[in-house]
Amino acid sequence: SKSSLDKKSGSGSLDVGANLFIGNLDPADVDEKLLYDTFSAFGTIIRPPKIMRDDMTNQSKGFGFVSYDAFEASDLAIECMHNQYL
């Protein structure tokens, strides 16, 4: 599997990056593009931001995730964006 290959790559260390939870999103106004545009300023995003959506209606559940290649980027995003409005 891909995950077992990832664990074997490198010099015995596992570089996992950081998956950042983004909560309290306005379901009407915040989409994946806005998350990307906002959070890419803090570092390299390694996969497209994901807003969790209702399976039946496709409406945002008000939270999502942004994945960075390094913990420094996620720490900076937390420091700058905590308690901010998008």
MIRORO-979030 format. One record per residue: x, y, z of N, C-alpha, C in turn. Coordinates in steps of 0.001 Angstrom, whole numbers, plus 500000, padded with zeros to 6 digits. Layout:
residues N
XYZXYZXYZ ...
//
This chain:
residues 86
500827498803500000500000500000500000500860501243500000 500262502353499615500993503615499552501519504025500916 500715503847501971501159504288503292502371503506503754 502444502207503448503620501445503851504841501863503047 504637502267501789505747502774500996506256504095501559 505340504947501978505735506233502550506590506035503797 506238505066504605506967504834505851508377504325505589 508566503654504452509873503078504144510796504069503459 510258505137502906511088506088502175511888506963503132 512958507541502631513777508412503459514773507614504275 515403508256505231516440507613506038515864507121507356 514786506380507272514199505820508474513273506766509204 513164508004508758512270508944509435511010509123508601 509919509388509279508637509564508602508289511039508615 508240511653507434507894513063507316506406513151507003 505608513472508007504167513433507828503549514790507556 504257515875507784503660517188507620502638517439508703 501685518307508437500699518668509450499335518840508815 498349518164509375496970518278508912496242519176509906 495854520351509463495310521381510341493786521417510254 493118521296511408491665521396511490491278522871511455 490317523218510597489815524589510499488333524537510848 487951525156511950486577525065512427485815526367512339 484523526277512619483617527428512641483576528182511318 483561527427510221483491528045508897482046528363508552 481831529510507928480495529893507477480122529032506275 479118528174506412478766527267505308478383527987504017 477881529200504113477431529920502921478572530625502189 479625531008502902480652531866502313482017531226502103 482342530164502833483696529611502779483702528333501936 484564528326500908484730527133500086486207526738500065 486519525658499351487894525159499308488852526180498713 488404526937497717489274527944497107489654529029498110 488685529480498907488993530491499916489964529939500961 489777528690501378490732528085502314492126528042501709 492212527601500452493520527534499803494147528921499693 493378529885499196493908531242499003494367531849500323 493646531580501399493981532147502704495172531437503333 495142530112503364496129529361504130497411529052503369 497428529217502049498669528982501298499711530056501605 499296531172502171500248532228502540501201531789503642 500862530714504366501667530304505521502629529172505216 502528528562504046503440527473503689502889526660502537 503594525589502217503228524734501098502104523783501491 500985523894500796499848522994501011500070521775500119 500054520579500730500425519376499988499248518649499356 498011518957499753496827518447499055495735519501499147 494808519464498214493761520492498222493008520526499550 492716521722500068491920521822501291490603521072501132 490129520525502234488908519713502215487914520279503214 486755520695502709485654521089503587484739519887503699 484406519526504922483538518378505138482108518791504791 481436517938504012480106518257503509479122517130503802 477852517500503921476781516535504100476664515689502830 476593514376502992476524513480501837475269513692500994 474187514043501631472919514179500909472764515541500234 473132516617500920472883517965500410474126518653499840 475301518106500135476584518704499756476824520050500436 476050520363501459476244521609502205477387521430503198 478173522486503349479292522472504281478812522168505701 479614521369506414479329521091507827479986522131508740 480690523097508140481276524191508921482690523939509409 483334522899508894484736522671509247485450521977508098 486770522062508136487555521442507081488986521225507528 489837520848506570491231520522506872492138521104505797 493321521556506235494372522019505344495630521240505718 496293520652504721497487519836504972498734520542504466 499656520779505378500932521425505057502055520396505009 503145520782504344504300519897504268505168519969505524 504940520968506384505791521134507565504983521707508733 505365521299509927504686521790511120504888523288511324 505993523825510845506228525271510975505140526069510266 504716525588509112503659526275508361502340526219509117 502012525054509671500752524945510413500799525773511692 501950525804512350502083526623513557501895528107513240 502456528553512122502306529950511713500843530258511369 500189529331510683498773529523510339497920529626511598 498191528774512568497447528819513835497681530154514532 498946530552514597499294531805515272498604533008514630 498552533022513302497998534177512592496482534136512435 495902532938512350494486532827511993493556532466513146 494100532099514297493236531726515433492302532883515793 491013532578515896489969533565516218489773534643515152 490212534353513923489988535284512813488780534831512003 488176535762511291487025535464510433487439535484508987 486925534529508201487193534501506749486027535122506019 
//
